[in-house]
Amino acid sequence: MERKFPFTMEQVVEILELKIRHTNENNGNMDADCPFCKKESKINLDVKKKVYKCSSCGKGGGMVELYAKVNGVTNSEAYKEICELLGCGKTSVAVSSATGNSDPAAKPISRADDSTIHQTYSMLLSALTLAKPHLEQLLSRGLSQDQIDRYVYKSVPAFGQQGLCDKLLKSGCTLEGVPGFFRDKGKWNVKLKAPGILIPVCGIDGKITGIQIRLDKPVNSRKYIWVTSNDLDGGVSPGSPIHFIGDPTAKRVYVTDGSLKGTVAHTLTNHTFVCLPGAKSLGELDNLLSRLKENGTTEVLEALNMNKLTDTKAAETAAKLREKLFAHGFKVTSAVWEDKTLNGVDDYYLQRAKTKRNHVYNVDISAAAAV
């Protein structure tokens, strides 16, 4: 019986950043540069069977084993890391049991309601501090001290996670069903281990719906991971919540990559931003777009990173976004600024603020109309 995975071969390939040389239009199978022998276009990736084989060095196996061998970890560790990076799925009993925290007989836990998640996350963040290096990073991005305090950016604590949970419980917080929290030998704990900056993700109503960690040391070039406990006893996944900042009744709304980018751009311009955590969050966008339409928004400006001009996957994501925006009846334009070394919209607005330039971007209507 074929095993079901909460992720695809394409997603594993994306995490590993393999160089794809050819994709079969009929079945989606890919030929890529082999990460082991480095030979060009020698490794074949079977999307349906979820296996790989290099015709040069002979290495082959399943997609989890591919990740494991590239990163020098066990298959169990590889499975958990992939799930954590993608914020998806539950690990198998065999994998989960290896952590010592899972109970195969435990009942599945449902995600808590939005108000409960907001209250628990708010109390968690209020109990934490922001390390000086992280403060300096945020200041360098264009945020002020007051703004950093207002948006509750904090550092991942080096220790004391279980003590934090005890404190939250004594304060009346609910931990069950809140992503990141889990039971560890009968006691509540929170999965905050990777060093970095905690970035709250808020909905259109201002409530915190999830938290990301901006990693001090990126994992396979991935700078952000979700605070999640989907692979642990009593834990749940955050999904892919979308960050919103600004006026819910704004006539014009901007869509960009990532909550921190959007927040910085908002503070520099006072524009309203919808911030996507990744390409797969496009599927979660419809409800928010419908609400904005009801609130009177008429124009949406696609302001994704400038790598959409050079990177195939980024270009596809931008095109799919514009197509979705058109389907909701918005006037759609695409932002393309002159200096392509400034990848993000936050970088562009910060540079404009520093140089006091008034010209913000060129609107490439043809790119939007071509969808």
Summary of the structure (lengths in Angstrom):
residues: 371
radius of gyration: 21.5
end to end distance: 40.5
largest distance: 62.8
contacts: 1163
relative contact order: 0.09
helix: 36%
strand: 21%
